[in-house]
Amino acid sequence: MSPPQQEPGPQPILGGPTRRRRVGIFLFDQVKTLDFVGPAEVFTEANQRVDGYDVRFFSHDGQDVVTSMGLRVGVDAAAADSGPLDLVIVPGSESAPQVYRPEEVQRAVRLLAARAERVASICSGAFALAVTGLLDGKSATTHWKFTGALATAYPSIDVRPDSIFVRDGDTYSSAGVAAGIDLALAIVEEDHGADVARSIAQLLLVYMRRSGGQSQFSASVRAKPARTSIAKAVADYIHGDPTRAGSLADIAAHANVGVRHLNRVIRDELGMTPIQYVGSLRLDVALGMLEAGDTVGQVAAAAGYASPIAFRRAFAARYNTTPSEYQRRFRTTGVGVAEASLQTRSRLADPIDGAVSPR
């Protein structure tokens, strides 16, 4: 009997020697571990195929750092000893933006960026690029939890709150945590082609292309909670019967106020019109039903939409993905092993998608 065949390991895809690109990852105390480990793993896997990257870790003084999970990590050198770099990556931290304010941290970021051909941030690392002026006049993104703060603190930055990653010239930024893997795959694709990046995505069991933007993961995916009695009355009116086709006058009457007063209160409290608030409440109902496993047709009817088509349009406009795709990702009833396997295999080969702002 012949011995069982083993699946071959990663095979080089591109022939011939390639120039190794020097990647510097800047570490600091309280850095988010997955923010730098994920991208580093992508570049390490790329080396199994094209030997394309020399990944080094730096801190501002060359000393070990302690991550947000208490892991002590050694570095290769101080930032001052980095030498020329093809790419520098600044990961994020839950302690942003305060963690990037010390002068020695900013000095190290500026130094590394000045020596690099490309600069990238992961998650809240965008604040490190922002505070040092590296994002002035550019498009960028960060973790959904920080997009508002970044836009407010640095109005010269075109913050893209729904993007998984953004490239603006030689500057890259990604959303939070696992999105750093998306960005690293995109960089590998840029450097060595889609076949190399796709094979890495398949090995790591991650998507080459995510459906929708990061808004679908945000806590703000739900309707904003009502604080005043008037907003609560509107929420009760819709949640009591989402299929009710009430006019603005009907809603105001239920809240026992005039239409103009209703408009003013909802705008002041929630930053949207009453009609927009009603739409978000209906989508809130829809999200819960999708997560519970109801069909798109059932959800559309129960949430007060004229048709499944109207529901799909409203859903896509808000979340930049389809109801079916959202349900596949977030349903609470689970999916069978065979179904999940087929879904994964069918999506791993998708092309990379990100927001690109040409310069």
C-alpha positions as CSV (number, residue, x, y, z in Angstrom):
1,M,0.0,0.0,0.0
2,S,1.4,3.4,-1.0
3,P,1.9,5.9,1.7
4,P,-0.7,8.7,2.1
5,Q,0.0,11.8,0.0
6,Q,0.7,15.0,1.9
7,E,-0.5,18.3,0.6
8,P,2.4,20.4,-0.6
9,G,3.5,23.4,1.4
10,P,3.6,26.9,0.1
11,Q,5.3,27.1,-3.3
12,P,7.1,30.0,-4.8
13,I,4.9,31.7,-7.3
14,L,7.2,34.1,-8.9
15,G,10.5,33.0,-10.4
16,G,13.9,34.6,-10.1
17,P,15.4,36.7,-7.3
18,T,13.5,39.6,-5.9
19,R,14.7,42.6,-3.9
20,R,13.8,42.3,-0.3
21,R,11.8,45.3,0.9
22,R,12.7,46.5,4.4
23,V,9.6,46.8,6.6
24,G,9.9,48.6,9.9
25,I,7.2,48.2,12.5
26,F,7.2,50.8,15.3
27,L,6.3,49.4,18.7
28,F,5.6,51.2,22.0
29,D,4.1,50.4,25.4
30,Q,0.4,49.5,25.3
31,V,0.5,48.7,21.5
32,K,-2.4,46.5,20.4
33,T,-0.8,43.0,19.8
34,L,-2.9,41.9,16.8
35,D,-2.2,45.3,15.1
36,F,1.4,44.4,14.4
37,V,1.4,40.6,14.6
38,G,-1.3,40.2,11.9
39,P,0.6,42.3,9.2
40,A,3.9,40.8,10.2
41,E,2.5,37.3,9.7
42,V,1.3,38.3,6.2
43,F,4.8,39.5,5.2
44,T,6.4,36.4,6.7
45,E,4.1,34.2,4.7
46,A,5.0,36.2,1.6
47,N,8.6,35.3,2.2
48,Q,7.7,31.6,1.8
49,R,6.8,32.5,-1.8
50,V,8.9,35.4,-3.0
51,D,11.4,36.2,-0.2
52,G,10.3,39.7,-0.6
53,Y,10.4,41.3,2.9
54,D,12.9,41.9,5.7
55,V,10.7,42.8,8.7
56,R,12.2,44.6,11.6
57,F,10.8,45.9,14.9
58,F,11.8,49.3,16.4
59,S,11.0,51.2,19.5
60,H,11.9,54.8,20.3
61,D,14.9,53.8,22.5
62,G,15.6,50.2,21.4
63,Q,14.1,48.8,24.6
64,D,11.5,46.0,25.0
65,V,7.9,47.1,25.0
66,V,4.9,45.7,26.8
67,T,1.7,45.3,24.7
68,S,-1.9,46.0,25.8
69,M,-2.3,42.4,26.8
70,G,0.9,42.4,29.0
71,L,3.1,40.6,26.5
72,R,6.7,41.7,26.6
73,V,8.2,42.1,23.1
74,G,11.8,42.6,22.1
75,V,12.7,44.9,19.2
76,D,15.6,44.8,16.8
77,A,16.9,48.4,17.3
78,A,16.0,51.9,18.2
79,A,14.3,54.0,15.6
80,A,17.4,56.1,15.1
81,D,19.3,53.0,14.0
82,S,16.6,51.8,11.5
83,G,18.4,52.8,8.3
84,P,16.4,53.2,5.0
85,L,13.0,51.5,4.9
86,D,10.6,50.7,2.1
87,L,7.6,50.7,4.5
88,V,7.1,51.8,8.1
89,I,4.0,50.7,10.0
90,V,2.6,52.3,13.1
91,P,0.1,50.1,14.9
92,G,-2.7,51.2,17.2
93,S,-3.5,51.3,20.9
94,E,-6.6,51.5,23.1
95,S,-4.8,54.3,24.8
96,A,-4.9,56.6,21.7
97,P,-4.4,59.4,21.2
98,Q,-2.5,60.0,24.5
99,V,0.0,57.2,23.8
100,Y,1.3,59.1,20.8
101,R,1.8,62.5,22.6
102,P,5.2,62.0,24.2
103,E,7.9,63.8,22.2
104,E,10.1,60.8,22.0
105,V,7.3,58.8,20.3
106,Q,6.6,61.6,17.8
107,R,10.3,62.0,17.1
108,A,10.6,58.3,16.4
109,V,7.6,58.3,14.1
110,R,8.9,61.3,12.1
111,L,12.3,59.8,11.8
112,L,11.1,56.4,10.6
113,A,8.6,58.1,8.1
114,A,11.4,60.3,6.7
115,R,13.5,57.2,6.0
116,A,10.6,55.2,4.4
117,E,9.2,55.2,0.9
118,R,5.8,54.3,2.2
119,V,4.1,55.0,5.6
120,A,1.1,53.0,7.0
121,S,-1.0,53.1,10.1
122,I,-3.1,50.4,11.6
123,C,-6.2,51.2,13.7
124,S,-5.6,54.2,16.0
125,G,-2.1,54.5,14.7
126,A,-3.6,57.1,12.4
127,F,-3.3,59.5,15.3
128,A,0.5,59.0,15.3
129,L,0.6,60.0,11.7
130,A,-1.9,62.9,12.3
131,V,-0.1,64.4,15.2
132,T,3.2,64.5,13.3
133,G,1.5,66.1,10.3
134,L,1.9,63.1,8.0
135,L,-1.8,63.0,7.2
136,D,-2.3,66.7,6.5
137,G,-4.5,67.1,3.4
138,K,-4.8,63.4,2.9
139,S,-7.5,60.8,3.0
140,A,-7.3,58.2,5.8
141,T,-9.3,55.9,8.0
142,T,-9.0,54.4,11.5
143,H,-11.0,52.1,13.7
144,W,-14.7,53.0,13.7
145,K,-14.5,53.9,17.4
146,F,-11.9,56.7,16.6
147,T,-13.1,58.1,13.3
148,G,-15.2,60.9,14.8
149,A,-12.4,61.9,17.2
150,L,-9.8,61.9,14.4
151,A,-12.0,64.0,12.1
152,T,-12.7,66.5,14.9
153,A,-9.1,66.8,16.1
154,Y,-7.6,67.0,12.6
155,P,-10.1,68.7,10.2
156,S,-7.5,68.8,7.4
157,I,-7.7,65.0,7.1
158,D,-10.4,63.5,4.9
159,V,-11.5,60.8,7.2
160,R,-13.2,57.8,5.5
161,P,-15.2,56.3,8.3
162,D,-16.5,53.2,6.4
163,S,-13.3,52.2,4.6
164,I,-11.4,49.0,5.6
165,F,-8.2,50.6,4.3
166,V,-7.2,53.7,2.4
167,R,-4.3,54.5,0.2
168,D,-3.5,58.1,-0.6
169,G,-0.3,58.3,-2.6
170,D,2.5,56.8,-0.5
171,T,0.5,56.9,2.7
172,Y,-1.7,54.0,3.8
173,S,-4.2,53.6,6.7
174,S,-6.5,50.8,7.9
175,A,-9.4,50.3,10.2
176,G,-8.9,48.5,13.4
177,V,-7.2,45.3,14.5
178,A,-7.8,42.6,11.9
179,A,-8.1,45.2,9.1
180,G,-4.3,45.5,9.4
181,I,-4.2,42.1,7.7
182,D,-6.4,43.4,4.9
183,L,-3.9,46.3,4.4
184,A,-0.9,44.0,4.5
185,L,-2.5,41.8,1.8
186,A,-3.1,44.8,-0.4
187,I,0.5,45.9,0.0
188,V,1.7,42.4,-0.9
189,E,-0.6,42.4,-4.0
190,E,0.8,45.8,-5.0
191,D,4.4,44.5,-4.6
192,H,4.1,41.0,-5.9
193,G,0.8,40.5,-7.6
194,A,-2.6,39.1,-6.8
195,D,-1.6,35.4,-7.0
196,V,0.9,35.8,-4.1
197,A,-1.6,37.8,-2.0
198,R,-4.4,35.3,-2.7
199,S,-2.4,32.3,-1.7
200,I,-1.5,34.0,1.6
201,A,-5.2,34.8,2.2
202,Q,-6.1,31.2,1.6
203,L,-3.4,29.9,3.9
204,L,-4.4,32.3,6.7
205,L,-8.2,31.6,6.1
206,V,-9.0,35.3,5.7
207,Y,-10.9,37.2,3.0
208,M,-9.1,38.8,0.1
209,R,-12.1,41.0,-0.2
210,R,-14.6,41.9,2.5
211,S,-18.2,42.6,1.6
212,G,-19.1,46.1,2.8
213,G,-17.2,48.6,5.0
214,Q,-16.5,48.7,8.7
215,S,-19.8,50.4,9.5
216,Q,-21.4,46.9,9.6
217,F,-19.1,46.1,12.6
218,S,-19.6,49.4,14.4
219,A,-21.6,49.8,17.6
220,S,-23.4,52.6,15.9
221,V,-24.9,50.0,13.5
222,R,-27.9,50.1,15.9
223,A,-30.2,53.1,16.0
224,K,-29.0,55.8,18.5
225,P,-30.7,55.4,21.9
226,A,-33.3,57.9,22.6
227,R,-32.8,60.1,25.7
228,T,-35.7,62.6,25.6
229,S,-39.4,61.6,26.1
230,I,-40.1,62.8,22.5
231,A,-37.5,60.6,20.9
232,K,-38.6,57.7,23.0
233,A,-42.2,58.2,21.9
234,V,-41.0,58.0,18.3
235,A,-39.1,54.8,19.0
236,D,-42.1,53.3,20.8
237,Y,-44.3,54.3,17.9
238,I,-42.1,52.5,15.3
239,H,-41.2,49.5,17.5
240,G,-44.8,49.0,18.4
241,D,-45.7,48.3,14.8
242,P,-42.9,48.8,12.2
243,T,-45.3,48.2,9.4
244,R,-47.4,51.3,10.3
245,A,-47.2,53.8,7.4
246,G,-47.5,56.8,9.6
247,S,-46.8,60.3,8.3
248,L,-44.7,62.9,10.0
249,A,-47.9,64.4,11.3
250,D,-49.0,61.1,12.7
251,I,-45.6,60.6,14.5
252,A,-45.7,64.1,15.9
253,A,-49.3,63.5,17.2
254,H,-48.2,60.3,18.9
255,A,-45.4,62.2,20.6
256,N,-47.9,64.9,21.5
257,V,-45.9,67.7,19.9
258,G,-46.1,69.7,16.6
259,V,-44.2,68.8,13.5
260,R,-41.8,71.7,13.8
261,H,-41.0,70.9,17.4
262,L,-40.5,67.2,16.6
263,N,-38.1,68.2,13.8
264,R,-36.1,70.4,16.1
265,V,-35.9,68.0,19.0
266,I,-34.8,65.0,16.9
267,R,-32.2,67.0,15.0
268,D,-30.8,68.5,18.2
269,E,-30.7,65.2,20.0
270,L,-29.8,62.7,17.3
271,G,-28.4,64.8,14.4
272,M,-30.9,63.6,11.9
273,T,-34.4,64.3,10.7
274,P,-37.4,62.4,12.1
275,I,-37.8,60.5,8.9
276,Q,-34.1,59.4,9.0
277,Y,-34.6,58.4,12.6
278,V,-37.6,56.3,11.7
279,G,-35.5,54.7,8.9
280,S,-32.8,53.8,11.4
281,L,-35.4,52.3,13.8
282,R,-36.8,50.1,11.0
283,L,-33.3,49.0,10.1
284,D,-32.7,48.2,13.8
285,V,-35.7,45.9,13.7
286,A,-34.3,44.4,10.5
287,L,-30.9,43.7,12.0
288,G,-32.3,41.8,14.9
289,M,-34.4,39.6,12.6
290,L,-31.5,38.9,10.2
291,E,-29.3,37.9,13.2
292,A,-32.1,35.6,14.3
293,G,-32.2,33.9,10.9
294,D,-35.4,35.3,9.3
295,T,-35.4,35.5,5.5
296,V,-35.0,38.8,3.7
297,G,-38.7,38.6,2.6
298,Q,-39.8,38.1,6.2
299,V,-37.6,40.9,7.4
300,A,-38.7,43.4,4.8
301,A,-42.4,42.8,5.5
302,A,-42.0,42.9,9.3
303,A,-39.8,46.0,9.3
304,G,-42.3,48.0,7.3
305,Y,-40.7,48.0,3.8
306,A,-42.8,48.1,0.7
307,S,-40.9,45.2,-0.8
308,P,-37.7,43.2,-0.4
309,I,-36.1,45.3,-3.1
310,A,-36.9,48.5,-1.1
311,F,-35.4,46.9,2.0
312,R,-32.2,45.8,0.2
313,R,-31.7,49.3,-1.2
314,A,-32.2,50.9,2.2
315,F,-29.9,48.4,3.9
316,A,-27.1,48.8,1.3
317,A,-27.3,52.5,1.5
318,R,-26.7,52.4,5.3
319,Y,-24.3,49.5,5.6
320,N,-22.6,49.2,2.2
321,T,-23.4,45.5,2.1
322,T,-26.4,43.2,1.4
323,P,-28.8,41.9,4.0
324,S,-27.9,38.3,3.0
325,E,-24.2,39.0,3.5
326,Y,-24.8,40.6,6.9
327,Q,-26.8,37.6,7.9
328,R,-24.0,35.2,6.9
329,R,-21.6,37.1,9.1
330,F,-23.7,37.8,12.1
331,R,-26.6,35.4,12.4
332,T,-26.9,34.0,15.9
333,T,-28.4,30.7,14.9
334,G,-25.1,29.5,13.3
335,V,-24.5,27.7,10.0
336,G,-23.6,24.1,9.3
337,V,-20.0,23.1,8.9
338,A,-20.4,22.2,5.3
339,E,-22.1,25.4,4.4
340,A,-19.5,27.5,6.2
341,S,-16.7,25.7,4.4
342,L,-18.3,26.3,1.0
343,Q,-18.8,29.9,1.8
344,T,-15.2,30.4,2.9
345,R,-13.8,28.6,-0.1
346,S,-16.0,30.6,-2.5
347,R,-14.9,33.9,-1.0
348,L,-11.2,33.4,-0.4
349,A,-10.4,33.9,-4.1
350,D,-12.1,37.3,-4.4
351,P,-9.9,40.2,-5.4
352,I,-8.7,42.7,-2.8
353,D,-10.9,45.7,-2.2
354,G,-10.1,49.0,-0.5
355,A,-10.6,52.7,-0.9
356,V,-7.9,54.2,-3.1
357,S,-7.4,57.9,-3.4
358,P,-4.9,58.6,-6.2
359,R,-2.5,61.5,-5.8
